[in-house]
Amino acid sequence: MSRALRQIDPRKSVRHLFAWTLRDLRVRAGFSLQGFAKRLGKSDSYLSAVELAQSRCTRQFAEACDQLLGNTGKLVKLWIDADQEWGRLAQRGAPSQRPRRAIRIEGLSAGAMPKRNLGRRPGKAVLAVLPLAHHVGGLLGHYLVSGFWDDVVTELAKLDMLLVVPPAPSSNVTPGQRSPTDIGREFDADVVLTGSLTEATRNSLRLHLNLIDPTTGVMIWAERYTFAHSRLPRTHGRIVTAIAEALKLKLSTTNRARLATSVTDTVKVYELYLRARGLLAANEEREVQVALDMLNMVLELDPKLANAHAARGYALWRKYFSGWDADVDTLHQALESAELALELDPTCVSAHMTIIRICWDMGWHARALQMGVAAFQSNPGSLEAVLALARAYNNAGMAELALPLSQQVLAVDRANPTALKLAIWSDVMVWDFAEACELVRTHLARWPLDSNTRWAVALAWLSMGNQPEAIKTAEEGLAADRSDVTLWVLLGYIHRTRGDEAAARQAWAQGIGLVSARLAAFQSNFRVQAWLANLEAAAGHREAALRRGRSLLAADPANGYLLYRLAHVWAEAGEPSEAVRLLEAALANGFLSVQLMRHEETCALGRLVPHSRYQRIGTTLERKVRSLRRKYRLAAEGMVRPTVGGGIAGSYARS
């Protein structure tokens, strides 16, 4: 370890100067690595990563180090310049040539999650919503109560006069543990909404609602509704209107018109839809297929249910993205469903999110940015809308804009799976590998089968020079999903980086066998086919790889994402000119993810780094992303302030 530390050259960059100074001051003060890390409440491996200039750190960390090392302010001043340099790296992607030093990292501690501090805007009221109390049984299944309440919160979040703190189960807010007053004060809320739903008679329900002032604990409004069970899907608008009037909020004509309409006219349709939505949250193959069958039934009974079209679009996209017996026609059906949802309800945030996901597989990153901003504009108090824009930013090579949005959601809902996953991916993209490797522990504890996130974290370990931990992470992901072609590709490159070409070839050959068997039934899943071609090229099956690649090009020549992936195939096959041409075509067809491209220089794209045309592509892409960043950052700043809370409903976990 000491040998690696001595290699830090403070003249190389401001980042290296900060790292060198931190280590120098620590050694002069007589602290060992382990002892100093313990004083900071961090692991020694986290401190090591920072001292090697291989991971960013926070200002709080720099200030804590400075206090322990004499409180001179020197470290904090250096940190300011170093962090700006890290930020510039994140915006333009990584340098093409990066030093790689092996470090041993056992556990990384990134400190506490962001404080729950909701930014305020003039004329906005902060409404904290507690989970709806109920007793499961009879007419009231958990899926029904939570789904109904989520729909109410979604409508509240569409009112531009409110910032809504949601009742998501992952927020660890249990009414019985703390009073509404305590919870309201925690979020600095103006008012807290509580309620309960019970069976009044055999065929009717009773809903109690209360608004409480958290500063005094005084109940400022209460109402009771008794209605037939069959009218459950028609009560949202009535409830939201009453809450808005109790808060003395002026509803626009558009809002009143929307709230006057019912979700659907039939309670059986509504219940079936909520069951399907609950199944989608698992994101597992069997549950997604059952949910899709149920959603098809829902839409046969009520073809105007916008949220059902959005959920169906998500289910179809998930099947394609995960390689679950789905082809490119499935992806186009997913897009049609999501677009139909927006025709029926232009404010449907889950439809916006689904289209953003689909745009990734089509390479339409500018359109995804448009969708993200549109979701924000139509759902000004929604956490899901915050995450929609964050996903669009991350996919378009703007992870430094995505990360603060994900952190804002986590400040409100600490275990939100979508926000956690996005934060992990964004941390990797902006080179904060230590933070990503810490966050993933929380995420995978709840979602152990998430192989996609393990891909990002394996890449983080590889970028920090820790190939053994990268291999372990990739293999854990493959244990969860043996047919994940992306992990087979990455696993081989990790072995190659380690200098073990035999292990790399063995991994790629094993992946080819498993993925080919799974792909036999759905040959037109272009995403899986492109990754499989990369496997074949890496394993030495050059002709098979190029044949597969040419077939994909003939079938879908204008898909920016496929063109980007096929560039890897031709690069690995030793055809750099064609690989560069494919990258140029990817950019021309909407691909923007420069940060991902720089990271994947650890894989096949590394063969292109010495070529001047490739360097020009990187420069062109960085310039294009920089221009769009200015455009869409300004658009978002018109709607967001630091740490925005909001309602969330129908969010499909860890996706």
C-alpha positions in Angstrom: 0.0 0.0 0.0 2.8 2.5 0.9 4.4 1.9 -2.5 1.2 2.8 -4.3 0.9 5.9 -2.1 4.5 7.1 -2.9 3.6 7.1 -6.6 1.2 10.0 -6.2 2.6 13.0 -8.1 1.3 16.3 -6.8 2.3 18.0 -10.0 0.0 15.9 -12.1 -3.2 17.7 -11.3 -5.0 19.6 -8.5 -6.8 16.3 -7.6 -3.4 14.7 -7.1 -2.1 17.7 -5.1 -5.1 17.4 -2.7 -4.6 13.7 -2.3 -0.8 14.1 -1.8 -1.3 16.9 0.7 -3.9 15.0 2.7 -1.5 12.0 3.0 1.5 14.2 3.8 -0.3 16.1 6.6 -1.7 12.8 8.0 1.8 11.2 8.1 3.4 14.4 9.6 0.7 14.4 12.3 1.6 10.8 13.2 -1.6 9.1 12.1 -1.7 5.7 10.6 -4.1 5.2 7.7 -6.3 2.9 9.9 -6.2 5.2 12.9 -7.0 8.4 10.9 -9.8 6.6 9.1 -11.3 5.5 12.4 -11.2 9.1 13.8 -13.1 10.2 10.7 -15.7 7.5 11.0 -14.6 6.0 7.6 -13.0 2.8 6.6 -9.3 2.8 5.9 -10.1 1.7 2.3 -12.3 4.7 1.7 -9.5 7.0 2.9 -7.0 5.1 0.8 -9.2 5.7 -2.3 -9.2 9.4 -1.6 -5.5 9.5 -1.0 -4.8 7.8 -4.3 -6.9 10.5 -6.1 -9.1 7.7 -7.4 -12.3 8.9 -5.8 -13.9 12.2 -5.0 -14.8 13.2 -1.5 -17.2 15.7 0.0 -16.4 19.1 1.4 -17.6 17.8 4.8 -14.9 15.1 4.6 -12.2 17.6 3.7 -13.3 19.9 6.6 -13.2 17.0 9.0 -9.7 16.1 7.9 -8.6 19.7 8.2 -9.8 19.9 11.8 -7.9 16.8 12.8 -4.7 18.0 11.0 -4.3 21.4 12.5 -7.4 23.3 11.3 -5.3 25.5 8.9 -7.9 25.6 6.1 -5.3 24.4 3.6 -7.1 21.2 2.8 -10.4 22.9 2.3 -8.9 25.4 -0.1 -7.3 22.6 -2.1 -10.5 20.6 -2.1 -12.4 23.5 -3.7 -10.1 23.4 -6.8 -9.9 19.6 -6.8 -13.6 19.2 -6.7 -14.0 21.6 -9.6 -11.5 19.5 -11.5 -13.5 16.4 -10.7 -16.6 18.2 -12.0 -14.9 19.0 -15.3 -13.9 15.4 -15.6 -17.4 14.3 -15.0 -18.8 16.7 -17.6 -16.5 15.7 -20.4 -16.0 12.0 -19.5 -12.7 10.5 -18.3 -9.3 11.1 -19.7 -8.6 8.5 -22.4 -5.5 7.4 -20.6 -6.0 6.7 -16.9 -3.5 5.4 -14.4 -4.5 2.1 -12.8 -3.1 1.1 -9.4 -4.3 -1.9 -7.5 -5.8 -1.0 -4.2 -7.5 -3.2 -1.6 -10.9 -2.0 -0.6 -12.9 -4.0 1.9 -15.7 -1.6 2.8 -16.4 2.0 2.0 -18.2 4.4 4.3 -19.6 7.5 2.6 -21.1 9.0 5.7 -24.7 9.8 6.5 -27.4 10.3 3.9 -28.4 13.8 3.0 -30.5 15.7 5.6 -34.2 16.0 4.9 -34.2 19.6 4.0 -36.9 20.7 1.6 -36.2 23.7 -0.5 -39.0 26.2 -0.5 -40.4 28.3 -3.3 -42.5 31.4 -3.0 -46.2 30.6 -2.7 -45.5 26.9 -2.1 -46.8 24.9 0.8 -45.0 21.7 2.0 -47.5 18.9 2.6 -46.2 15.7 4.4 -48.5 12.7 3.7 -48.5 9.8 6.1 -49.4 6.2 5.0 -53.1 5.5 5.0 -54.0 3.5 8.1 -56.1 0.4 7.5 -56.8 -3.2 8.5 -56.1 -5.8 5.8 -59.0 -8.1 5.1 -62.4 -8.1 3.5 -62.6 -5.5 0.8 -59.2 -3.9 1.8 -56.2 -5.7 0.4 -52.8 -3.9 1.0 -52.3 -3.5 -2.8 -55.7 -1.7 -3.0 -55.2 0.7 -0.1 -51.6 1.6 -1.0 -52.4 2.0 -4.7 -55.5 4.1 -4.0 -53.5 6.4 -1.6 -50.6 6.6 -4.1 -53.1 7.8 -6.7 -54.4 10.5 -4.4 -50.8 11.6 -3.7 -50.0 11.7 -7.5 -52.9 14.1 -8.0 -51.8 16.3 -5.1 -48.3 16.4 -6.6 -49.7 17.8 -9.9 -50.9 21.0 -8.1 -48.2 23.6 -8.6 -49.0 25.2 -5.2 -47.7 22.2 -3.2 -44.5 20.3 -2.5 -45.6 16.8 -1.4 -43.6 14.5 0.8 -44.9 11.0 -0.1 -46.0 8.1 2.1 -43.7 5.7 0.3 -43.1 2.5 2.4 -39.3 2.9 1.9 -39.4 6.2 3.8 -39.5 4.3 7.1 -42.2 6.6 8.4 -44.6 4.6 10.5 -47.4 6.6 12.1 -47.4 4.5 15.3 -43.7 5.2 16.0 -43.8 9.0 15.9 -46.6 11.5 16.0 -47.7 13.4 12.9 -46.3 16.5 14.6 -42.8 15.0 14.9 -42.9 13.9 11.2 -44.1 17.2 10.0 -41.3 19.0 11.9 -38.7 16.6 10.5 -39.7 17.7 7.0 -40.3 21.3 7.9 -43.8 20.8 6.6 -46.5 23.4 6.7 -49.2 20.8 7.2 -49.4 17.0 7.6 -52.1 14.8 6.0 -53.2 11.7 7.9 -56.1 9.3 7.2 -57.6 5.9 7.6 -59.7 3.6 5.4 -62.0 1.1 6.9 -65.0 -1.0 5.9 -68.2 0.7 7.0 -70.6 -2.0 5.9 -70.3 -5.2 3.8 -70.2 -3.1 0.6 -69.1 0.3 1.6 -66.0 2.1 2.8 -65.3 4.9 5.2 -62.4 7.3 4.8 -61.3 9.7 7.5 -58.9 12.5 6.6 -57.1 15.0 8.9 -54.8 18.0 8.3 -52.6 18.8 11.2 -50.4 21.9 11.9 -47.0 20.4 12.9 -46.0 23.6 14.7 -48.9 23.4 17.2 -50.2 19.9 16.8 -53.7 21.3 16.3 -56.0 19.6 13.8 -57.0 22.3 11.3 -59.3 20.3 9.1 -61.1 16.9 9.3 -63.5 15.2 7.0 -65.2 11.8 6.8 -66.4 10.2 3.5 -68.6 7.1 3.3 -69.1 5.7 -0.1 -69.9 2.4 -1.9 -66.9 0.2 -2.6 -67.8 0.4 -6.3 -67.2 4.1 -6.2 -63.6 3.9 -5.0 -62.0 4.8 -8.4 -64.2 7.9 -8.6 -63.2 9.5 -5.3 -59.7 10.8 -5.9 -60.8 14.1 -7.5 -63.3 14.8 -4.7 -60.7 14.1 -2.0 -57.9 16.2 -3.6 -60.3 19.1 -4.3 -61.4 19.1 -0.6 -57.8 19.0 0.6 -56.9 21.9 -1.7 -59.8 24.0 -0.6 -59.0 23.2 3.1 -55.5 24.5 2.4 -57.0 27.6 0.7 -55.3 26.7 -2.6 -56.8 28.2 -5.7 -57.4 25.4 -8.3 -57.0 26.3 -12.0 -59.8 25.5 -14.4 -57.5 22.7 -15.9 -57.0 21.2 -12.5 -60.7 21.2 -11.6 -61.5 19.6 -15.0 -59.0 16.9 -14.5 -60.1 16.2 -10.9 -63.7 15.9 -12.0 -62.9 12.8 -14.1 -62.7 9.3 -12.6 -59.7 7.0 -12.9 -62.1 4.4 -14.3 -65.8 3.6 -14.1 -65.4 0.1 -12.8 -64.0 -0.9 -9.4 -63.0 -4.4 -10.7 -61.0 -2.8 -13.4 -59.3 -0.5 -10.9 -58.5 -3.4 -8.5 -57.1 -5.5 -11.3 -54.9 -2.5 -12.4 -53.6 -2.0 -8.9 -52.8 -5.7 -8.5 -50.8 -5.5 -11.8 -49.0 -2.4 -10.7 -48.0 -4.1 -7.4 -46.6 -7.1 -9.3 -44.5 -4.8 -11.6 -42.7 -3.5 -8.5 -40.9 -6.9 -8.1 -39.3 -6.5 -11.5 -38.9 -10.3 -11.8 -39.7 -12.2 -15.0 -42.7 -14.2 -13.8 -44.3 -11.3 -12.0 -43.9 -9.0 -14.9 -45.5 -11.4 -17.3 -48.5 -12.0 -15.0 -48.8 -8.2 -14.6 -48.7 -7.8 -18.4 -51.5 -10.3 -18.8 -53.6 -8.5 -16.2 -53.0 -5.1 -17.8 -54.1 -6.5 -21.2 -57.4 -7.6 -19.5 -57.7 -4.1 -17.9 -57.3 -2.3 -21.2 -59.8 -4.6 -22.9 -62.4 -3.5 -20.3 -61.3 0.1 -20.2 -59.1 1.3 -23.1 -59.0 4.9 -21.8 -57.2 4.1 -18.5 -54.0 6.1 -19.1 -52.1 4.7 -16.2 -52.7 1.1 -17.4 -51.3 2.0 -20.8 -48.2 3.5 -19.1 -47.8 0.4 -16.9 -48.2 -1.9 -19.9 -45.5 0.1 -21.7 -43.2 -0.3 -18.8 -43.8 -4.1 -18.6 -43.1 -4.5 -22.3 -39.9 -2.4 -22.1 -38.7 -4.4 -19.1 -39.1 -7.7 -21.0 -37.1 -6.3 -23.9 -34.4 -4.7 -21.7 -33.9 -7.8 -19.6 -33.9 -10.2 -22.5 -37.0 -12.0 -21.3 -38.6 -13.6 -24.5 -39.1 -10.2 -26.2 -38.0 -8.8 -29.5 -37.8 -5.4 -31.1 -41.5 -5.4 -31.9 -42.0 -5.6 -28.1 -40.0 -2.4 -27.7 -42.1 -0.6 -30.3 -45.3 -1.8 -28.6 -44.0 -0.4 -25.3 -43.5 3.0 -27.0 -47.0 2.9 -28.5 -48.5 2.2 -25.1 -46.6 4.9 -23.3 -47.4 7.5 -26.1 -51.1 6.5 -25.9 -51.0 7.1 -22.1 -49.8 10.6 -22.7 -52.5 11.2 -25.3 -55.1 10.2 -22.7 -53.3 12.1 -19.9 -50.5 14.5 -20.8 -49.6 14.7 -17.1 -49.0 10.9 -16.6 -45.5 10.9 -15.1 -45.1 7.1 -15.3 -45.6 7.3 -19.1 -42.9 10.0 -19.3 -40.5 7.8 -17.4 -41.3 4.8 -19.6 -40.5 6.7 -22.7 -37.3 7.9 -21.2 -36.3 4.3 -20.6 -37.3 3.3 -24.2 -35.2 6.3 -25.5 -32.1 4.7 -24.0 -32.6 1.5 -26.1 -33.3 3.7 -29.2 -30.5 6.1 -28.6 -32.9 9.1 -28.5 -31.2 11.0 -25.7 -32.4 14.5 -26.6 -36.0 13.3 -26.7 -35.5 11.8 -23.3 -34.4 15.2 -22.0 -37.6 16.7 -23.4 -39.6 14.0 -21.7 -37.9 14.6 -18.4 -38.6 18.4 -18.5 -42.2 17.7 -19.5 -42.7 15.4 -16.6 -41.3 18.1 -14.3 -43.6 20.8 -15.7 -46.7 18.7 -15.5 -46.0 17.3 -12.0 -44.3 20.1 -10.1 -44.5 18.4 -6.7 -43.7 14.8 -7.7 -40.6 12.8 -6.7 -41.2 10.5 -9.6 -40.9 13.5 -12.0 -37.6 14.5 -10.3 -36.3 10.9 -11.0 -37.6 11.1 -14.6 -35.4 14.1 -15.3 -32.5 12.6 -13.3 -32.7 9.4 -15.5 -32.8 11.5 -18.7 -29.7 13.5 -17.5 -27.8 10.4 -16.6 -28.5 8.7 -19.9 -27.5 11.8 -21.9 -24.0 12.1 -20.4 -25.0 14.6 -17.8 -24.7 12.5 -14.6 -23.4 15.6 -12.7 -26.9 17.1 -13.1 -28.6 13.8 -12.4 -26.8 13.1 -9.1 -28.2 16.1 -7.1 -31.7 15.2 -8.1 -31.3 11.6 -6.9 -29.9 12.9 -3.7 -32.8 15.3 -3.3 -35.2 12.3 -3.5 -33.0 10.3 -1.0 -33.2 13.2 1.4 -36.9 12.7 1.6 -37.1 8.9 1.0 -33.8 7.4 2.1 -34.4 3.9 0.7 -36.2 4.8 -2.6 -34.9 2.1 -4.9 -35.1 4.1 -8.1 -33.2 7.0 -6.5 -30.6 4.7 -5.0 -30.0 3.0 -8.3 -29.7 6.3 -10.2 -27.4 7.7 -7.5 -25.1 4.7 -7.9 -25.0 4.9 -11.7 -24.4 8.7 -11.5 -21.7 8.3 -8.9 -19.9 5.9 -11.2 -20.3 8.2 -14.2 -18.8 11.2 -12.3 -15.9 9.1 -11.0 -17.1 9.0 -7.3 -16.5 5.2 -7.2 -16.1 5.0 -3.4 -19.6 6.5 -2.9 -21.1 4.2 -5.5 -19.6 1.1 -3.8 -21.0 2.2 -0.5 -24.5 3.0 -1.7 -24.8 -0.3 -3.5 -24.8 -2.2 -0.2 -28.0 -0.5 0.9 -29.6 -1.1 -2.5 -28.7 -4.7 -2.9 -29.7 -5.5 0.6 -33.3 -4.9 -0.6 -32.9 -5.9 -4.3 -30.4 -8.7 -4.3 -31.3 -9.8 -7.8 -30.5 -6.5 -9.5 -27.7 -7.6 -11.9 -27.9 -4.3 -13.9 -26.7 -2.2 -10.9 -23.9 -4.8 -10.2 -22.6 -4.0 -13.7 -22.1 -0.4 -12.8 -20.4 -1.3 -9.5 -18.1 -3.9 -11.1 -17.0 -1.1 -13.5 -16.4 1.1 -10.5 -14.2 -1.5 -8.8 -12.3 -2.0 -12.1 -11.8 1.7 -12.5 -10.3 1.8 -9.0 -7.9 -0.9 -10.0 -9.4 -3.6 -7.7 -10.0 -6.4 -10.2 -10.7 -9.1 -7.6 -13.6 -7.1 -6.1 -14.8 -6.3 -9.7 -14.8 -10.0 -10.5 -16.6 -10.9 -7.3 -19.3 -8.2 -8.1 -19.8 -9.4 -11.7 -20.1 -13.1 -10.6 -22.6 -12.2 -7.9 -24.7 -10.5 -10.6 -24.4 -13.6 -12.8 -25.5 -15.8 -9.9 -28.7 -13.7 -9.8 -29.2 -13.8 -13.6 -27.1 -16.3 -15.5 -28.2 -15.0 -18.9 -27.2 -11.3 -18.3 -25.1 -10.8 -21.4 -23.7 -7.4 -20.2 -22.1 -9.0 -17.2 -20.5 -11.8 -19.2 -19.0 -9.2 -21.5 -17.7 -7.1 -18.6 -16.4 -10.1 -16.6 -14.1 -11.1 -19.5 -12.7 -7.6 -19.8 -12.0 -7.5 -16.1 -10.0 -10.8 -16.4 -8.2 -9.3 -19.4 -7.3 -6.2 -17.5 -5.9 -8.4 -14.8 -3.7 -10.1 -17.4 -5.5 -13.4 -17.4 -6.5 -13.9 -21.0 -7.4 -17.5 -20.5 -9.9 -16.7 -17.8 -11.3 -13.9 -20.0 -11.8 -16.3 -22.9 -13.4 -18.9 -20.6 -15.9 -16.3 -19.3 -16.8 -15.1 -22.8 -17.2 -18.7 -24.1 -19.5 -19.6 -21.1 -21.5 -16.5 -21.7 -22.0 -17.3 -25.4 -23.4 -20.7 -24.6 -25.9 -19.5 -22.0 -27.0 -16.3 -23.8 -27.3 -18.1 -27.2 -29.5 -20.8 -25.7 -31.8 -18.1 -24.1 -31.8 -16.1 -27.3 -32.9 -18.9 -29.5 -36.6 -18.3 -29.0 -36.4 -14.5 -29.7 -33.8 -13.8 -32.2 -34.9 -10.2 -32.9 -34.0 -8.8 -29.4 -31.5 -6.5 -31.0 -30.1 -5.3 -27.6 -29.1 -8.8 -26.5 -27.9 -9.6 -30.0 -25.5 -6.6 -30.1 -24.0 -7.6 -26.7 -23.7 -11.2 -27.9 -21.8 -10.1 -30.9 -19.4 -8.3 -28.6 -19.0 -11.6 -26.7 -18.3 -13.5 -29.9 -15.7 -10.9 -31.1 -13.9 -10.9 -27.7 -13.9 -14.8 -27.7 -12.2 -14.9 -31.1 -15.3 -15.8 -33.2 -14.7 -12.8 -35.4 -16.7 -13.9 -38.5 -19.7 -14.9 -36.4 -19.6 -11.6 -34.6 -19.4 -9.5 -37.7 -22.1 -11.5 -39.4 -24.4 -10.9 -36.5 -23.5 -7.2 -36.4 -24.2 -6.8 -40.1 -27.6 -8.5 -39.7 -28.4 -5.9 -36.9 -27.3 -3.0 -39.1 -29.5 -4.2 -41.9 -32.5 -4.6 -39.6 -32.2 -1.3 -37.7 -29.6 1.1 -39.3 -30.8 4.2 -37.5 -30.8 3.1 -33.8 -28.2 5.2 -32.0 -27.9 2.8 -29.1 -27.3 -0.3 -31.4 -24.8 1.7 -33.5 -22.9 2.5 -30.3 -22.9 -1.1 -29.2 -21.9 -2.4 -32.6 -18.9 -0.1 -32.5 -17.6 -2.3 -29.7 -18.0 -5.3 -31.9 -15.9 -3.9 -34.8 -13.3 -2.5 -32.4 -12.8 -5.9 -30.8 -12.7 -7.5 -34.2 -9.8 -5.3 -35.1 -11.7 -3.0 -37.5 -11.1 0.5 -36.0 -12.1 2.5 -39.0 -15.5 0.8 -39.2 -15.9 1.0 -35.4 -15.3 4.8 -35.6 -17.7 5.1 -38.5 -20.4 3.4 -36.4 -19.7 5.8 -33.5 -20.1 8.7 -35.8 -23.4 7.3 -37.0 -24.5 6.7 -33.4 -24.0 10.4 -32.7 -25.8 11.4 -35.8 -28.8 9.3 -34.7 -29.1 10.8 -31.2 -26.5 9.0 -28.9 -25.1 11.4 -26.3 -23.8 9.3 -23.4 -20.2 10.5 -23.5 -19.6 9.6 -19.9 -20.4 5.9 -20.5 -18.3 5.9 -23.6 -15.3 7.1 -21.6 -15.8 4.5 -19.0 -16.1 1.7 -21.6 -12.6 2.5 -22.8 -11.7 -0.2 -20.2 -13.4 -2.6 -22.6 -13.4 -2.8 -26.5 -13.4 0.9 -27.0 -9.9 1.0 -25.5 -8.6 -0.2 -28.8 -9.8 3.0 -30.4 -8.2 5.4 -28.0 -5.0 5.9 -30.0 -6.9 6.9 -33.2 -7.3 10.6 -33.9 -10.8 10.1 -35.4 -12.0 8.6 -32.1 -10.5 11.5 -30.2 -12.4 13.9 -32.5 -15.6 12.0 -31.8 -15.1 12.4 -28.1 -14.5 16.1 -28.5 -17.6 16.5 -30.8 -19.8 14.6 -28.3 -18.6 16.6 -25.3 -19.3 19.8 -27.2 -22.8 18.7 -28.1 -23.6 17.5 -24.6 -22.3 20.8 -23.2 -24.6 22.7 -25.4 -27.6 20.6 -24.4 -26.6 20.8 -20.8 -26.9 24.6 -20.8 -30.3 24.3 -22.5 -31.9 21.7 -20.3 -30.2 22.8 -17.1 -31.8 26.2 -17.4 -35.2 24.6 -18.1 -34.9 22.5 -14.9 -33.7 25.4 -12.8 -36.9 27.2 -13.6 -38.8 24.5 -11.7 -36.4 23.0 -9.1 -34.7 24.3 -6.0 -32.2 22.4 -3.9 -33.8 19.3 -2.3 -37.3 19.2 -3.7 -39.8 16.8 -2.2 -42.8 15.3 -4.0 -45.4 12.7 -4.3 -44.6 9.4 -5.9 -47.0 6.7 -7.2 -46.7 3.8 -9.5 -42.9 3.9 -9.5 -41.5 0.6 -10.5 -38.7 -0.3 -8.1 -35.0 -0.5 -9.0 -35.7 0.0 -12.7 
